[in-house]
């Protein structure tokens, strides 16, 4: 599964996308937990982030599959 | 397209209404300020999840037409580096009367600040920089 990272997350990870090996179906919360393991330096920031699936905000319990576009979004600061 | 990588100009806004249905034209401009709390800002850099941001901005425009009788709505938001005094965001709302234009304008800028996946990094005159962590969207209300 490819996970998009933005802003502070992208900067810390050093990349805008990360590939994770995950089960064929997984919850958004589990995706975030996998990211914790993969990039521990993101942990302090991830608790403030939201997950988007195919361009829509999704809650932790929402299921995602490897075909979905999953993005982790820090608190927004536009305007 | 609402997200733009080049300066937002007033000439992109405030166009005339050939049918003369517009009685009120409310223009909100968000401008880059020189201070952030106690620190001096040199410039900002904006980044977006562009596909999602464009989608939400289009939905917000559609929603505003549903909520108020508006003639025209325009939203532009900058990406990339924006210097002090430059326009970071522009929201223009035209309607027959001022009430709905003011309400829609306020609604749109608040929604932009809270829901649209755009991020601002502040670069300060002392050489430091910092991602601005401002707002949280409520997922339960974002559907």
Backbone of each chain as ProteinMPNN parsed JSONL, in Angstrom:
{"seq_chain_A": "XXXXXXXXXXXXXXXXXXXXXXXXXXXXXXXXXXXXXXXXXXXXXXXXXXXXXXXXXXXXXXXXXXXXXXXXXXXXXXX", "coords_chain_A": {"N_chain_A": [[0.849, -1.194, 0.0], [0.515, 2.217, -0.835], [1.287, 5.136, 0.85], [0.473, 8.475, 1.15], [2.279, 11.305, 2.225], [2.305, 14.467, 3.837], [3.471, 17.887, 4.182], [4.723, 18.548, 7.379], [5.062, 15.856, 7.97], [6.022, 14.745, 5.595], [8.423, 16.067, 5.431], [9.818, 15.111, 7.695], [9.871, 12.358, 7.197], [11.298, 12.395, 4.904], [10.356, 11.86, 2.434], [7.601, 11.901, 0.149], [5.924, 9.828, -0.213], [5.25, 6.594, 1.05], [5.841, 3.114, 1.031], [4.02, 0.44, 2.288], [3.889, -2.881, 3.499], [0.96, -4.544, 3.794], [-1.997, -6.244, 5.104], [-4.616, -7.389, 2.808], [-6.985, -6.049, 3.305], [-7.399, -3.423, 5.584], [-7.689, -1.371, 8.535], [-7.998, 2.229, 8.804], [-6.886, 3.141, 11.184], [-5.139, 1.072, 11.753], [-3.353, 1.349, 9.671], [-2.091, 3.706, 10.426], [-0.886, 2.81, 12.766], [0.953, 0.999, 11.68], [2.574, 2.79, 10.381], [3.697, 4.066, 12.579], [5.421, 2.053, 13.446], [7.077, 1.811, 11.258], [8.242, 4.341, 10.761], [9.422, 5.672, 13.331], [10.033, 8.292, 14.099], [7.913, 9.822, 13.285], [5.934, 9.552, 15.13], [5.292, 11.487, 17.283], [3.85, 13.337, 15.814], [1.834, 12.041, 14.461], [-0.412, 11.563, 16.042], [-1.92, 13.816, 15.901], [-2.879, 13.86, 13.409], [-5.03, 13.323, 10.523], [-6.687, 10.826, 8.531], [-7.026, 10.382, 5.064], [-8.969, 8.818, 2.589], [-8.915, 8.014, -0.701], [-9.187, 10.744, -1.251], [-11.066, 11.648, 0.589], [-11.91, 12.579, 3.924], [-11.491, 10.157, 6.485], [-12.566, 7.973, 9.144], [-10.907, 6.31, 11.956], [-11.789, 3.679, 12.006], [-12.501, 3.017, 9.443], [-12.325, 0.92, 6.561], [-9.617, 0.076, 4.403], [-8.21, -0.784, 1.233], [-5.515, -2.214, -0.713], [-5.701, -0.956, -3.168], [-6.702, 1.528, -2.698], [-6.214, 5.098, -2.414], [-4.337, 6.327, 0.072], [-3.874, 8.842, 2.449], [-2.021, 10.711, 4.822], [-2.845, 13.313, 6.864], [-1.614, 16.202, 8.269], [-2.734, 18.636, 10.79], [-4.586, 21.149, 9.184], [-3.541, 24.265, 7.639], [-4.223, 26.337, 5.935], [-5.152, 29.428, 4.195]], "CA_chain_A": [[0.0, 0.0, 0.0], [1.264, 3.471, -0.878], [0.711, 6.143, 1.749], [0.97, 9.824, 0.864], [2.603, 12.117, 3.405], [2.358, 15.886, 3.491], [3.956, 18.937, 5.093], [5.733, 18.166, 8.38], [5.301, 14.402, 7.882], [6.868, 14.532, 4.422], [9.751, 16.582, 5.751], [10.484, 14.213, 8.644], [10.089, 11.063, 6.55], [12.222, 12.6, 3.798], [9.708, 11.415, 1.194], [6.171, 12.208, 0.103], [5.159, 8.575, -0.297], [5.931, 5.441, 1.65], [5.176, 1.841, 0.706], [3.899, -0.465, 3.437], [3.296, -4.2, 3.266], [-0.184, -4.651, 4.71], [-3.013, -7.203, 4.647], [-5.373, -6.846, 1.665], [-7.888, -5.038, 3.862], [-6.848, -2.956, 6.862], [-8.392, -0.141, 8.927], [-7.155, 3.441, 8.785], [-6.14, 3.158, 12.441], [-4.037, 0.112, 11.642], [-2.362, 1.951, 8.77], [-1.314, 4.656, 11.231], [-0.036, 2.002, 13.662], [2.058, 0.477, 10.873], [3.489, 3.925, 10.152], [4.432, 4.219, 13.846], [6.515, 1.062, 13.475], [7.971, 2.017, 10.115], [8.992, 5.602, 10.923], [9.145, 6.102, 14.715], [10.159, 9.749, 14.281], [6.626, 10.476, 12.975], [4.957, 9.275, 16.191], [4.751, 12.663, 17.986], [2.996, 14.13, 14.931], [0.729, 11.258, 13.908], [-1.634, 11.598, 16.85], [-2.689, 15.01, 15.54], [-3.191, 13.784, 11.977], [-6.219, 12.619, 10.047], [-6.446, 9.981, 7.367], [-7.951, 10.546, 3.926], [-8.993, 7.674, 1.678], [-9.386, 8.465, -2.016], [-9.514, 12.174, -1.231], [-12.116, 11.994, 1.565], [-11.546, 12.289, 5.303], [-12.029, 8.875, 6.936], [-12.255, 7.758, 10.556], [-9.946, 5.233, 12.22], [-12.365, 2.353, 11.782], [-12.804, 2.796, 8.02], [-11.463, -0.082, 5.919], [-8.966, 0.456, 3.145], [-7.52, -1.89, 0.565], [-4.263, -1.758, -1.344], [-5.98, -0.117, -4.339], [-7.12, 2.871, -2.282], [-5.184, 6.115, -2.177], [-4.397, 6.681, 1.5], [-3.003, 9.982, 2.758], [-2.015, 11.134, 6.224], [-2.919, 14.775, 6.778], [-1.436, 17.005, 9.492], [-3.726, 19.711, 10.916], [-4.439, 22.048, 8.032], [-3.204, 25.647, 8.017], [-4.373, 27.22, 4.781], [-5.771, 30.73, 4.42]], "C_chain_A": [[0.887, 1.247, 0.0], [0.541, 4.513, -0.029], [1.322, 7.494, 1.381], [1.188, 10.58, 2.176], [2.732, 13.575, 2.971], [3.009, 16.712, 4.6], [4.982, 18.386, 6.081], [6.059, 16.67, 8.306], [6.248, 14.082, 6.732], [8.31, 14.941, 4.727], [10.514, 15.621, 6.671], [10.812, 12.874, 7.989], [11.11, 11.179, 5.414], [11.662, 12.13, 2.468], [8.208, 11.676, 1.291], [5.297, 10.979, 0.001], [5.956, 7.47, 0.368], [5.129, 4.189, 1.309], [5.192, 0.941, 1.928], [3.335, -1.793, 2.966], [2.175, -4.376, 4.29], [-1.11, -5.767, 4.22], [-3.881, -6.571, 3.562], [-6.415, -5.835, 2.115], [-7.414, -4.707, 5.272], [-7.618, -1.69, 7.242], [-7.423, 1.041, 8.875], [-6.296, 3.512, 10.051], [-4.94, 2.226, 12.394], [-2.947, 0.626, 10.698], [-1.46, 2.906, 9.568], [-0.389, 3.904, 12.189], [1.164, 1.437, 12.909], [3.083, 1.581, 10.594], [4.327, 4.204, 11.403], [5.653, 3.313, 13.844], [7.563, 1.387, 12.412], [8.852, 3.252, 10.292], [8.707, 6.169, 12.319], [9.221, 7.624, 14.909], [8.854, 10.494, 13.953], [5.65, 10.418, 14.149], [4.417, 10.535, 16.883], [3.758, 13.468, 17.142], [1.738, 13.371, 14.518], [-0.55, 11.361, 14.731], [-2.501, 12.82, 16.519], [-3.204, 14.939, 14.097], [-4.51, 13.079, 11.709], [-5.842, 11.805, 8.822], [-7.475, 10.328, 6.296], [-7.825, 9.309, 3.05], [-9.647, 8.136, 0.382], [-9.911, 9.907, -1.958], [-10.624, 12.577, -0.29], [-11.596, 11.688, 2.968], [-12.229, 10.997, 5.747], [-11.709, 8.697, 8.413], [-11.408, 6.498, 10.732], [-10.477, 3.853, 11.882], [-12.614, 2.029, 10.32], [-11.812, 1.799, 7.414], [-10.854, 0.485, 4.647], [-8.311, -0.782, 2.545], [-6.334, -1.328, -0.199], [-4.51, -0.869, -2.561], [-6.337, 1.323, -3.948], [-5.93, 3.813, -2.166], [-5.341, 6.604, -0.741], [-3.409, 7.815, 1.758], [-3.124, 10.313, 4.242], [-1.873, 12.651, 6.234], [-2.678, 15.43, 8.135], [-2.552, 18.055, 9.601], [-3.506, 20.768, 9.835], [-4.169, 23.477, 8.495], [-3.246, 26.58, 6.81], [-4.996, 28.548, 5.175], [-4.755, 31.766, 4.817]], "O_chain_A": [[1.873, 1.325, 0.732], [-0.661, 4.733, -0.178], [2.543, 7.633, 1.311], [0.382, 10.498, 3.103], [3.208, 13.87, 1.875], [3.087, 16.306, 5.759], [5.996, 17.821, 5.671], [7.196, 16.267, 8.552], [7.155, 13.261, 6.867], [9.268, 14.271, 4.343], [11.696, 15.351, 6.459], [11.892, 12.321, 8.196], [11.713, 10.184, 5.011], [12.395, 12.011, 1.486], [7.63, 11.671, 2.378], [4.075, 11.066, 0.115], [7.182, 7.418, 0.263], [3.898, 4.207, 1.3], [6.24, 0.706, 2.529], [2.422, -1.836, 2.142], [2.413, -4.359, 5.497], [-1.024, -6.188, 3.067], [-3.885, -5.35, 3.408], [-6.702, -4.874, 1.401], [-7.073, -5.596, 6.052], [-8.147, -1.007, 6.365], [-6.204, 0.873, 8.899], [-5.128, 3.896, 9.997], [-3.871, 2.537, 12.918], [-1.762, 0.364, 10.906], [-0.24, 2.913, 9.406], [0.755, 4.308, 12.399], [2.272, 1.402, 13.445], [4.29, 1.34, 10.575], [5.508, 4.535, 11.309], [6.76, 3.727, 14.187], [8.766, 1.255, 12.638], [10.05, 3.219, 10.011], [7.854, 7.043, 12.473], [8.551, 8.175, 15.783], [8.706, 11.664, 14.305], [4.656, 11.144, 14.168], [3.205, 10.652, 17.06], [2.925, 14.194, 17.683], [0.699, 13.978, 14.256], [-1.649, 11.26, 14.186], [-3.691, 12.838, 16.832], [-3.883, 15.852, 13.629], [-5.03, 12.343, 12.547], [-4.829, 12.055, 8.168], [-8.651, 10.54, 6.594], [-6.726, 8.815, 2.8], [-10.791, 8.592, 0.377], [-10.944, 10.231, -2.543], [-11.093, 13.714, -0.34], [-10.929, 10.676, 3.185], [-13.395, 10.763, 5.431], [-10.697, 9.208, 8.892], [-11.215, 5.725, 9.794], [-9.714, 2.959, 11.515], [-12.909, 0.881, 9.986], [-10.618, 1.832, 7.714], [-11.478, 1.257, 3.92], [-7.913, -1.702, 3.258], [-6.175, -0.113, -0.316], [-3.627, -0.105, -2.951], [-6.277, 2.227, -4.781], [-4.809, 3.404, -1.866], [-6.349, 7.215, -0.386], [-2.254, 7.753, 1.338], [-4.199, 10.204, 4.833], [-0.917, 13.204, 5.691], [-3.465, 15.229, 9.06], [-3.238, 18.333, 8.617], [-2.383, 21.218, 9.605], [-4.526, 23.852, 9.611], [-2.423, 27.486, 6.675], [-5.328, 28.77, 6.339], [-5.109, 32.923, 5.045]]}, "seq_chain_B": "XXXXXXXXXXXXXXXXXXXXXXXXXXXXXXXXXXXXXXXXXXXXXXXXXXXXXXXXXXXXXXXXXXXXXXXXXXXXXXXXXXXXXXXXXXXXXXXXXXXXXXXXXXXXXXXXXXXXXXXXXXXXXXXXXXXXXXXXXXXXXXX", "coords_chain_B": {"N_chain_B": [[-9.67, 25.754, -11.666], [-8.542, 26.2, -8.391], [-6.258, 26.377, -6.907], [-3.236, 28.071, -7.105], [-0.042, 28.734, -8.509], [1.174, 31.064, -9.038], [1.366, 34.67, -8.483], [-1.64, 36.022, -7.052], [-3.74, 38.247, -8.603], [-5.41, 41.401, -8.394], [-6.644, 42.012, -10.737], [-7.518, 39.582, -11.63], [-9.822, 39.335, -10.386], [-12.915, 40.875, -9.323], [-14.363, 41.309, -11.702], [-16.654, 42.683, -14.09], [-20.281, 42.475, -14.197], [-22.108, 41.438, -16.724], [-24.826, 41.167, -16.939], [-25.887, 42.692, -15.016], [-26.891, 41.8, -12.54], [-25.684, 41.746, -10.163], [-25.507, 43.228, -7.014], [-23.934, 43.422, -4.882], [-20.565, 42.948, -4.082], [-18.404, 41.108, -2.485], [-15.171, 40.987, -1.414], [-12.734, 39.023, -0.02], [-9.446, 39.122, 1.067], [-6.703, 37.267, 1.999], [-3.738, 38.155, 3.452], [-0.181, 38.002, 3.537], [1.254, 38.407, 6.615], [3.595, 40.327, 8.599], [4.334, 39.429, 11.109], [4.348, 36.653, 13.339], [2.897, 35.619, 16.059], [5.361, 36.352, 18.253], [7.361, 36.477, 16.444], [9.308, 37.453, 13.574], [8.248, 37.352, 10.31], [9.513, 36.19, 7.181], [8.808, 35.028, 4.734], [6.171, 32.859, 3.433], [5.533, 29.394, 2.781], [3.362, 27.467, 0.893], [1.795, 24.307, 0.792], [-0.09, 21.658, -0.68], [-2.448, 18.93, -0.6], [-3.186, 18.352, -3.509], [-5.223, 17.318, -5.296], [-7.281, 16.575, -3.547], [-7.712, 18.979, -2.195], [-8.563, 20.691, -4.282], [-10.934, 19.393, -4.925], [-12.451, 19.653, -2.54], [-12.611, 22.435, -2.386], [-14.119, 22.976, -4.685], [-16.481, 21.687, -3.925], [-17.192, 23.301, -1.767], [-17.747, 25.707, -3.06], [-19.992, 24.907, -4.571], [-21.716, 24.224, -2.453], [-22.074, 26.72, -1.279], [-23.527, 28.031, -3.23], [-25.869, 26.593, -2.976], [-26.702, 27.271, -0.431], [-27.074, 30.043, -0.381], [-28.512, 32.708, -2.357], [-26.586, 33.311, -4.807], [-24.639, 35.154, -7.204], [-22.061, 34.802, -8.262], [-19.13, 32.961, -7.396], [-15.78, 33.027, -6.469], [-12.735, 31.421, -5.764], [-9.379, 31.605, -4.902], [-6.3, 30.113, -4.051], [-2.996, 30.388, -2.979], [-0.098, 28.449, -3.819], [3.211, 27.317, -2.97], [5.934, 29.712, -2.618], [5.164, 32.645, -0.835], [5.361, 36.014, -0.458], [5.77, 38.634, 2.059], [2.996, 40.773, 2.369], [1.885, 39.903, 0.025], [-0.917, 38.313, -1.65], [-2.404, 35.57, -0.165], [-4.725, 34.105, -0.162], [-7.835, 34.388, -1.854], [-11.213, 35.257, -1.758], [-14.073, 35.728, -3.482], [-17.331, 36.928, -3.578], [-20.315, 37.337, -5.238], [-23.509, 38.844, -5.19], [-27.034, 39.629, -5.261], [-27.73, 41.209, -3.112], [-26.182, 42.603, -0.1], [-26.194, 41.044, 2.28], [-26.247, 38.191, 1.931], [-23.897, 37.896, 0.516], [-21.88, 38.724, 2.319], [-22.276, 36.777, 4.325], [-21.789, 34.336, 2.97], [-19.152, 34.724, 2.179], [-17.795, 34.791, 4.648], [-18.394, 32.247, 5.594], [-17.095, 30.666, 3.628], [-14.31, 31.334, 3.873], [-13.808, 30.492, 6.482], [-14.318, 27.739, 6.296], [-12.373, 27.041, 4.442], [-10.091, 27.45, 5.978], [-10.337, 25.466, 7.893], [-10.917, 22.947, 6.761], [-9.717, 22.373, 4.295], [-7.108, 20.602, 2.753], [-4.411, 22.124, 3.033], [-1.219, 23.374, 3.717], [0.885, 25.462, 5.67], [4.111, 26.761, 5.782], [6.14, 28.637, 7.842], [8.675, 30.975, 7.318], [11.216, 32.552, 9.014], [12.759, 35.718, 9.88], [15.045, 35.274, 11.332], [16.223, 33.099, 10.258], [15.168, 30.665, 10.896], [12.564, 28.152, 10.527], [9.171, 26.939, 10.405], [6.515, 24.584, 10.488], [3.19, 25.531, 10.384], [0.798, 24.694, 12.723], [-2.348, 24.61, 12.789], [-5.278, 24.023, 12.596], [-7.957, 21.728, 13.275], [-9.912, 19.437, 11.557], [-13.241, 18.318, 12.043], [-13.921, 15.094, 11.743], [-16.417, 13.872, 11.749], [-18.083, 15.789, 10.801], [-17.324, 16.271, 8.277], [-18.184, 14.904, 6.087]], "CA_chain_B": [[-8.598, 25.523, -10.702], [-8.528, 27.164, -7.288], [-4.9, 26.477, -6.365], [-2.41, 28.736, -8.116], [1.374, 28.815, -8.132], [1.663, 32.401, -9.376], [0.671, 35.675, -7.662], [-3.057, 36.339, -7.276], [-3.826, 39.68, -8.917], [-6.755, 41.97, -8.292], [-7.249, 42.001, -12.081], [-8.186, 38.285, -11.815], [-11.038, 39.403, -9.581], [-13.69, 42.116, -9.498], [-14.83, 41.492, -13.075], [-18.002, 43.229, -14.179], [-21.392, 41.544, -14.4], [-22.763, 41.945, -17.931], [-26.295, 41.132, -16.824], [-26.233, 43.667, -13.966], [-27.655, 41.185, -11.445], [-24.902, 41.882, -8.938], [-25.614, 44.479, -6.282], [-22.905, 43.393, -3.827], [-19.387, 42.155, -4.455], [-17.57, 41.068, -1.279], [-13.869, 40.38, -1.701], [-11.842, 38.817, 1.114], [-8.074, 38.783, 0.72], [-5.795, 36.92, 3.086], [-2.446, 38.742, 3.083], [0.917, 37.529, 4.397], [1.577, 39.395, 7.641], [5.016, 40.326, 8.936], [4.65, 38.828, 12.404], [3.604, 35.464, 13.741], [3.099, 35.719, 17.506], [6.388, 37.374, 18.499], [8.463, 36.296, 15.499], [9.218, 38.211, 12.32], [8.133, 36.452, 9.162], [10.143, 36.631, 5.935], [7.856, 34.572, 3.703], [5.486, 31.597, 3.72], [5.414, 28.44, 1.678], [2.149, 26.665, 1.0], [1.774, 23.006, 0.134], [-1.447, 21.11, -0.606], [-2.842, 17.658, -1.227], [-3.857, 19.181, -4.503], [-6.47, 16.74, -5.826], [-8.314, 16.645, -2.495], [-7.995, 20.393, -1.921], [-9.389, 21.204, -5.385], [-12.252, 18.775, -4.797], [-13.193, 20.269, -1.42], [-12.915, 23.831, -2.738], [-15.257, 22.942, -5.618], [-17.676, 21.357, -3.139], [-17.558, 24.475, -0.964], [-18.393, 26.661, -3.964], [-21.335, 24.378, -4.843], [-22.521, 24.342, -1.232], [-22.434, 28.12, -1.033], [-24.633, 28.354, -4.15], [-27.09, 25.969, -2.451], [-27.118, 27.911, 0.818], [-27.437, 31.448, -0.571], [-28.751, 33.074, -3.762], [-25.376, 34.033, -5.214], [-24.416, 35.301, -8.645], [-20.769, 34.22, -8.637], [-18.172, 32.711, -6.312], [-14.423, 32.696, -6.931], [-11.74, 31.176, -4.712], [-8.004, 31.297, -5.322], [-5.363, 29.954, -2.934], [-1.62, 30.247, -3.46], [0.841, 27.401, -3.441], [4.591, 27.767, -3.105], [6.42, 30.808, -1.781], [4.365, 33.872, -0.854], [6.111, 37.026, 0.3], [5.019, 39.591, 2.878], [2.156, 41.712, 1.619], [1.225, 39.257, -1.12], [-2.205, 37.669, -1.379], [-2.31, 34.112, -0.014], [-6.027, 33.531, -0.507], [-8.853, 35.366, -2.253], [-12.575, 34.726, -1.857], [-14.957, 36.778, -3.989], [-18.723, 36.483, -3.638], [-21.235, 38.334, -5.796], [-24.925, 38.532, -5.008], [-27.885, 40.794, -5.503], [-27.732, 42.053, -1.909], [-24.942, 42.402, 0.66], [-26.301, 40.103, 3.388], [-25.822, 36.835, 1.553], [-22.492, 37.928, 0.075], [-21.053, 38.724, 3.532], [-22.398, 35.474, 5.011], [-21.12, 33.296, 2.182], [-17.727, 35.012, 2.217], [-17.301, 34.357, 5.961], [-18.504, 30.783, 5.602], [-16.078, 30.063, 2.766], [-12.947, 31.454, 4.39], [-13.682, 29.639, 7.672], [-14.231, 26.347, 5.84], [-11.042, 26.881, 3.825], [-9.077, 27.361, 7.033], [-10.517, 24.301, 8.755], [-11.179, 21.663, 6.09], [-9.024, 22.128, 3.026], [-5.748, 20.139, 3.062], [-3.353, 23.047, 2.617], [-0.338, 23.593, 4.873], [1.714, 26.677, 5.584], [5.359, 26.772, 6.541], [6.578, 30.014, 8.044], [10.124, 31.21, 7.314], [11.412, 33.743, 9.825], [13.936, 36.535, 9.54], [16.235, 34.766, 12.044], [16.756, 31.939, 9.544], [14.456, 29.443, 11.269], [11.281, 27.932, 9.848], [8.294, 26.086, 11.206], [5.185, 24.306, 9.954], [2.123, 26.08, 11.209], [-0.161, 23.648, 13.043], [-3.456, 25.463, 13.217], [-6.684, 23.646, 12.707], [-8.383, 20.344, 13.158], [-11.238, 19.233, 11.014], [-14.008, 17.296, 12.746], [-14.236, 14.1, 10.695], [-17.839, 13.554, 11.744], [-18.822, 16.849, 10.1], [-16.674, 16.582, 7.005], [-18.707, 14.087, 4.995]], "C_chain_B": [[-8.584, 26.634, -9.65], [-7.12, 27.385, -6.736], [-3.988, 27.049, -7.439], [-0.981, 28.92, -7.603], [1.965, 30.193, -8.415], [0.847, 33.452, -8.618], [-0.792, 35.879, -8.066], [-3.138, 37.853, -7.494], [-5.27, 40.158, -8.81], [-7.438, 41.935, -9.662], [-7.877, 40.644, -12.413], [-9.564, 38.281, -11.142], [-11.815, 40.658, -9.984], [-14.082, 42.378, -10.954], [-16.271, 42.015, -13.058], [-19.034, 42.133, -14.406], [-22.226, 42.092, -15.554], [-24.279, 42.012, -17.818], [-26.802, 42.056, -15.715], [-27.141, 43.085, -12.888], [-26.963, 41.38, -10.096], [-25.108, 43.256, -8.307], [-24.557, 44.581, -5.199], [-21.779, 42.481, -4.276], [-18.444, 42.215, -3.261], [-16.294, 40.313, -1.602], [-13.076, 40.266, -0.41], [-10.475, 38.445, 0.581], [-7.324, 38.426, 1.988], [-4.397, 37.305, 2.65], [-1.371, 38.211, 4.032], [1.371, 38.667, 5.303], [3.031, 39.252, 8.069], [5.363, 39.745, 10.289], [3.771, 37.616, 12.643], [3.888, 35.291, 15.223], [4.209, 36.761, 17.732], [7.49, 37.343, 17.443], [8.217, 37.055, 14.194], [9.258, 37.244, 11.134], [8.826, 37.056, 7.945], [9.249, 36.256, 4.74], [7.198, 33.281, 4.169], [5.64, 30.673, 2.53], [4.2, 27.559, 1.927], [2.302, 25.389, 0.192], [0.355, 22.463, 0.269], [-1.472, 19.665, -1.068], [-3.775, 18.115, -2.339], [-5.193, 18.609, -4.992], [-7.599, 16.884, -4.809], [-8.706, 18.092, -2.217], [-8.879, 20.985, -3.018], [-10.826, 20.686, -5.267], [-13.068, 19.448, -3.698], [-13.548, 21.715, -1.749], [-14.091, 23.891, -3.717], [-16.555, 22.629, -4.882], [-18.137, 22.558, -2.317], [-18.249, 25.529, -1.821], [-19.821, 26.199, -4.249], [-22.25, 24.539, -3.639], [-22.966, 25.777, -0.995], [-23.551, 28.564, -1.983], [-25.954, 27.756, -3.657], [-27.621, 26.736, -1.245], [-27.606, 29.339, 0.629], [-27.707, 31.724, -2.06], [-27.602, 33.951, -4.276], [-25.278, 34.111, -6.728], [-23.111, 34.634, -9.072], [-19.887, 34.047, -7.398], [-16.83, 32.363, -6.94], [-13.531, 32.476, -5.715], [-10.399, 30.897, -5.372], [-7.15, 31.149, -4.065], [-3.979, 29.699, -3.509], [-0.966, 28.956, -2.993], [2.24, 27.976, -3.595], [4.886, 28.973, -2.234], [5.576, 32.067, -1.957], [5.027, 34.871, 0.093], [5.187, 37.931, 1.097], [4.224, 40.524, 1.976], [1.475, 41.094, 0.417], [-0.062, 38.571, -0.671], [-1.993, 36.161, -1.304], [-3.61, 33.435, -0.43], [-6.982, 34.663, -0.873], [-10.193, 34.652, -2.368], [-13.46, 35.873, -2.32], [-16.366, 36.218, -4.149], [-19.583, 37.632, -4.166], [-22.666, 37.886, -5.582], [-25.727, 39.8, -5.256], [-27.794, 41.776, -4.332], [-26.576, 41.676, -0.99], [-25.02, 41.292, 1.698], [-25.761, 38.735, 3.023], [-24.362, 36.816, 1.103], [-21.549, 37.918, 1.281], [-21.093, 37.358, 4.213], [-21.635, 34.392, 4.273], [-19.609, 33.478, 2.225], [-17.128, 34.5, 3.521], [-17.303, 32.837, 6.062], [-17.344, 30.163, 4.818], [-14.677, 30.18, 3.362], [-12.766, 30.599, 5.65], [-13.552, 28.171, 7.271], [-12.87, 26.077, 5.202], [-9.998, 26.663, 4.915], [-9.171, 26.061, 7.832], [-10.582, 22.965, 8.03], [-10.284, 21.352, 4.914], [-7.567, 21.733, 3.315], [-4.658, 20.98, 2.389], [-2.533, 23.318, 3.876], [0.609, 24.752, 4.59], [2.973, 26.467, 6.396], [5.837, 28.211, 6.616], [8.104, 30.066, 8.078], [10.364, 32.555, 7.982], [12.714, 34.464, 9.464], [15.201, 36.05, 10.238], [16.79, 33.491, 11.408], [16.066, 30.631, 9.898], [13.162, 29.316, 10.459], [10.476, 26.917, 10.632], [6.989, 25.842, 10.469], [4.153, 24.85, 10.916], [1.111, 24.964, 11.454], [-1.389, 24.319, 13.631], [-4.736, 24.723, 13.563], [-6.886, 22.146, 12.644], [-9.76, 20.313, 12.518], [-11.929, 18.213, 11.91], [-14.477, 16.298, 11.702], [-15.731, 13.851, 10.602], [-18.648, 14.59, 10.969], [-18.325, 17.057, 8.681], [-17.261, 15.816, 5.826], [-19.489, 14.944, 4.014]], "O_chain_B": [[-8.61, 27.823, -9.966], [-6.821, 28.437, -6.171], [-3.974, 26.555, -8.566], [-0.752, 29.217, -6.43], [3.117, 30.462, -8.075], [-0.254, 33.154, -8.156], [-1.132, 35.905, -9.248], [-2.664, 38.636, -6.671], [-6.214, 39.422, -9.096], [-8.662, 41.84, -9.744], [-8.669, 40.54, -13.35], [-10.355, 37.352, -11.309], [-11.407, 41.398, -10.878], [-14.129, 43.528, -11.39], [-17.005, 41.795, -12.095], [-18.694, 41.006, -14.763], [-22.953, 43.073, -15.399], [-24.934, 42.8, -18.5], [-28.009, 42.181, -15.506], [-28.036, 43.761, -12.382], [-27.566, 41.205, -9.037], [-24.921, 44.293, -8.944], [-24.301, 45.658, -4.659], [-22.011, 41.385, -4.785], [-17.77, 43.22, -3.037], [-16.327, 39.152, -2.01], [-12.775, 41.273, 0.23], [-10.352, 37.556, -0.261], [-7.312, 39.199, 2.946], [-3.914, 36.849, 1.613], [-1.643, 37.997, 5.213], [1.805, 39.726, 4.847], [3.628, 38.185, 7.921], [6.541, 39.576, 10.607], [2.619, 37.558, 12.213], [4.979, 34.871, 15.608], [4.01, 37.937, 17.429], [8.454, 38.103, 17.536], [7.078, 37.265, 13.777], [10.178, 36.439, 10.988], [8.746, 38.26, 7.701], [8.984, 37.076, 3.861], [7.607, 32.683, 5.164], [5.853, 31.123, 1.404], [4.026, 26.988, 3.004], [2.846, 25.377, -0.913], [-0.332, 22.779, 1.24], [-0.613, 19.233, -1.838], [-4.983, 18.248, -2.146], [-6.181, 19.337, -5.088], [-8.719, 17.262, -5.152], [-9.883, 18.399, -2.025], [-9.836, 21.7, -2.723], [-11.792, 21.42, -5.476], [-14.237, 19.776, -3.899], [-14.645, 22.176, -1.434], [-14.959, 24.755, -3.594], [-17.598, 23.218, -5.166], [-19.336, 22.801, -2.187], [-19.207, 26.168, -1.386], [-20.757, 26.996, -4.181], [-23.407, 24.936, -3.774], [-24.092, 26.025, -0.563], [-24.411, 29.363, -1.612], [-27.023, 28.324, -3.883], [-28.832, 26.845, -1.052], [-28.456, 29.807, 1.387], [-27.172, 31.028, -2.922], [-27.654, 35.178, -4.185], [-25.774, 33.239, -7.442], [-23.054, 33.98, -10.113], [-19.898, 34.871, -6.484], [-16.749, 31.515, -7.829], [-13.567, 33.249, -4.757], [-10.292, 30.068, -6.276], [-7.254, 31.947, -3.134], [-3.815, 28.887, -4.42], [-1.254, 28.447, -1.909], [2.436, 28.991, -4.264], [4.196, 29.232, -1.249], [5.309, 32.499, -3.078], [5.222, 34.602, 1.279], [3.983, 37.991, 0.846], [4.72, 40.998, 0.954], [0.572, 41.702, -0.157], [-0.266, 38.291, 0.511], [-1.476, 35.546, -2.236], [-3.601, 32.334, -0.98], [-6.945, 35.745, -0.287], [-10.302, 33.592, -2.985], [-13.584, 36.882, -1.625], [-16.569, 35.175, -4.771], [-19.58, 38.737, -3.624], [-23.003, 36.716, -5.763], [-25.177, 40.887, -5.434], [-27.782, 42.993, -4.519], [-26.045, 40.568, -1.078], [-24.006, 40.651, 1.978], [-24.915, 38.185, 3.728], [-23.669, 35.817, 1.294], [-20.545, 37.205, 1.283], [-20.057, 36.841, 4.631], [-20.91, 33.613, 4.89], [-18.866, 32.5, 2.298], [-16.082, 33.851, 3.514], [-16.351, 32.225, 6.545], [-16.691, 29.238, 5.301], [-13.929, 29.202, 3.351], [-11.69, 30.041, 5.865], [-12.752, 27.441, 7.856], [-12.286, 25.012, 5.399], [-9.129, 25.8, 4.791], [-8.171, 25.609, 8.39], [-10.319, 21.932, 8.646], [-10.105, 20.185, 4.566], [-6.867, 22.443, 4.037], [-4.085, 20.618, 1.362], [-3.085, 23.471, 4.966], [1.056, 24.981, 3.467], [2.919, 26.048, 7.553], [5.929, 28.91, 5.607], [8.742, 29.288, 8.788], [9.796, 33.571, 7.58], [13.619, 33.906, 8.844], [16.308, 36.367, 9.803], [17.71, 32.873, 11.943], [16.337, 29.6, 9.282], [12.732, 30.26, 9.795], [11.018, 26.139, 11.417], [6.415, 26.764, 9.891], [4.246, 24.645, 12.126], [0.62, 24.353, 10.504], [-1.455, 24.564, 14.836], [-5.217, 24.792, 14.694], [-6.103, 21.407, 12.048], [-10.655, 21.07, 12.894], [-11.273, 17.338, 12.474], [-15.33, 16.614, 10.872], [-16.262, 13.641, 9.512], [-19.765, 14.311, 10.531], [-18.836, 17.913, 7.959], [-16.874, 16.056, 4.682], [-20.009, 14.431, 3.023]]}, "name": "protein", "num_of_chains": 2, "seq": "XXXXXXXXXXXXXXXXXXXXXXXXXXXXXXXXXXXXXXXXXXXXXXXXXXXXXXXXXXXXXXXXXXXXXXXXXXXXXXXXXXXXXXXXXXXXXXXXXXXXXXXXXXXXXXXXXXXXXXXXXXXXXXXXXXXXXXXXXXXXXXXXXXXXXXXXXXXXXXXXXXXXXXXXXXXXXXXXXXXXXXXXXXXXXXXXXXXXXXXXXXXXXXXXXXXXXXXXXXXXXX"}
